């Protein structure tokens, strides 16, 4: 019997799988296991995060191109160009994309409601130094703070 990590390594995602993946971002908790699997994350970063996943996230959070570019640490013109490509560049751009998608999925799982998760994700929070969680997702240390806060909320620890 193979474990899920081995199965993932052997499975190549088709365009159909990726469309289903992007659409599932609307469903709280569906992908949380994948987004916590380091093998899945590393593979996605090394191959390049599919642009349609980022565009789906942008749509769900109702972010402008300028805001999405800011979060992904790229210039708006570069982001506009990436939107027409099949995936973000491996490593740097994809790592930033994976970071925000992973935390968005975690917020969906924590709150269980897309609107409540969205409001929490985009509004400044006192416990995060009056910075919106989405803005902290630009860096790994900031993302860790967001993740820690989501864990505290999930477990009601303050």
N, C-alpha and C positions, 0 to 999 in steps of 0.2 A: 504494500500500500504506500502510495506517495503522499508526502505532506503537501500542503497548499503552496509552499514556496517553490518546491520542485515543479509542481504542476504549472505555476505561473511562469517559471523560467522556460518551460517547454512550449507554452502557448503563445502564439503570435497573434496580436490583436488585429482584427480586420477593420475596415472602415465602418462596417455595420456595428461591430463591437464598440467602437469609439463613439458612434452616434448614440448608441444605447447608454454608454457611459456618461456622455454629456447630459443626456436627458435625465438620468438618474440623480444628477446633482440637485434636482428639485425635491428628492425624497430623503428626509432626514434619516441618518443612520445607515443607509444602504451601503455606502462605500467606506465607512470608517475603518473597517479591518484592512482594506487595501491601503488606505492612506496612512496606516500605522506600520505597514510591512516594509522594513528597510530595503528588501530586495526589489520590491515593486517601485519604491521611491527612487532608488539608485538607477534602476533600469530606465525609468521614465526620464530622469534628469539626463542620463547619458545619451539617450536616443533623441531627446527633444520633446517637450510637452506639446501635445497637439493644440494647435491654435483654437480649434473649435471649443475646447474645454475652457480656455481663457475667455473666449467670446460669450460662452454660456454664463460664466461667472459674472462677467461685466454686465450682461443683460439682467441677471437676477438681482444684482446689487444696484442696478440703474446708475452705473458710473460713466462719466464722460471719458472720452479717449484720453484727455489730458490727465485725469485722475488715475486711470488704469496704467498709463505710461509711467506716472510718478511712482505708483506702487511697485511696478516691475523694474524700476530704476533704469528707464530708458527715455529717450527724447520722444515727444509726441509724434514727430515725423517717422522715427524708427518704428514706433508702435503701429502707425498707419500702414507701413510697409509690411510688417509682420502679419497683420490681419489678412493679407492676401497670400501668405505662405502656409504650407501645411502644418508647420510646427515652429515653435520658438527655437532659438539656437541652443544646442546642448550646453550643459553645465551652467554658466552664469544666468542667462535669461530663463532657462527652464527651472533652475533651482528656485529662483524668485517666484515663478509661477506655481510650482509645486507647493512652496511654503504657504502661499495665500490660499490655494485650493484646499490644502490639508486643514488649515485652520478654519476655513469656511465650513467644511464638512464637519469638523469638530463642533463648531457653534450650532449647526443644524441639529446635530445629535444631542447636544446639551439642552437646547431649548425645545426641540421637538416641533417647532413651528417656524416656518420660513420668515414670516413677517417679524416675529419677535427676535429671531436670530439676526436678521438684517438690521433692525433698529439698534441692537446691541453692538453689532460689528462696525457700524458707520458713525455712531455718535461718540463724542469724547466721554471718557469715564474718569471719575475722580480717583478711583483706585489705580488707574494707569497714568497718573500725573496729568489728568485732563487732556489726554490724547486719545483719539479714536483708535480702537484696536486695529482697524485696517491700516492706519498709518504706521503703527508699530510693526506690522508685518513686512515692512521694507527690509528689515535687518534680522539676522538670526537671534541676537539677544532680545530684540523687541518681540519677535515671534514667540520666544520662550516665555516672556512675561504674559502674553496673550494666552498661551496654552495653560500656564499655571493658573491664571484667573478663571479660565473655563473649567478647569479641574476643581477649583475652589467652589465655583457656582454649582457644578454637578454634584459635589459631595456636601454642599452647604457648610463649608468651612471658611470662616472669616477671621 
